[in-house]
Structures are given as structure tokens and as C-alpha cells.
Amino acid sequence: MNQENTKRCPQCAEVIKAEAVKCRYCGSDCRSDKMTAEKPQPAAVKRKSPWKLGCVIVVGVFALLLILFMLGGGEPTIDCSSQDAFRESSGEVIEYIEEEAKELLEDAQQKEFKGIDTSAEKKRFEDLKRAINNLIILVGYGQGEQVQVLDGMTPEEVVQYFKKQEEEKYKGGLL
């Protein structure tokens, strides 16, 4: 090749024909008007949208709160691992049941005022009262076989357990 008919590629520096539009080695554009006019520009730095970051933070906080609620929130349960744990957890369950009983009484009073039958609310209130009284008795008299049965129960399970016991007493003729 004649040196007058050649030039060097601006990208890879290989010798190519002077009339070449594209380098046969690297494929870059080799037109002379392009070579002088255009120099490779550094890539523009992309900025992240503040909305995306805000959304990620909000979703992260929501997920964290949901996990914390699932782990520690919600209904209390009976813990029979020790007498102190039983007393403390029974107190929490009793408070939970008392809150339900209070709300139930308020609803029943509103229904009675409107002339609506409240027999279902009265039965439920008696069930709640029975569960509270039986738990208080168990806390006062310490651990026993019946206490161990309650281990891990939620307030509703405690209410149902004592309701079932009461029904069995009536069937057996004890009351």
C-alpha cells in the first residue's frame, strides 16, 4: 500500500485506506470530517430520580413495620414457661378480654337503646366474664395441669376453652 493512499484509524491506530469510511479492524467511523468534528464525549452521568429513592424508602419502612407487627404485635398469648411468665401473660390476656367486654357492653347498650335484641351480646359477655374469672383464679392458685393446657392460647382460645369446660360441667351434672 502506498502511504499517500493510507491513513491511520483514529480509534485503533491501524493503517487503513485514505478513502475508507469505516475501519476494517475496529469498525469505527473514519471519515475525515467526522474525525475532526467529533471527538468521543464522555457518557453523561445519569442522576437517579428522587422519587424512586423516596418510593424505596417508603416501601422499606412499610415492610419493616409489617414484620415488627407480625413478630410482636397482635393478640397476647398465655406463657406457661414459669409462674412469673404465666402471671404476666395472663394479666395481658385478661386486659385484652376486658377491653373486648367493654366494647361489647357499649355495643349492647346502643342496640338496647334502639330496641334491638342483645341476647347474643349477653351470652358473649358471660363467656368473657367466665374466662376472666377463671384466669384470675388460676393466677392466684399457681401452676397446675389446667394451667399447662392454656400455654400458647390467644384470648379467644382461652374464652372458648373455659366456655367448653362450663358446658361439660352442665352435661356431667356438676352444676
Secondary structure, 3 states (H helix, E strand, C coil): CCHHHEEECCCCCCEEECCCCECCCCCCECCHHHHHHCCCCCCCCCCCCHHHHHHHHHHHHHHHHHHHHHHHCCCCCCCCCCHHHHHHHHHHHHHHHHHHHHHHHHHHHHHHHHCCCCHHHHHHHHHHHHHHHHHHHHHHHCCCHHHHHCCCCCHHHHHHHHHHHHHHHHHHCCC
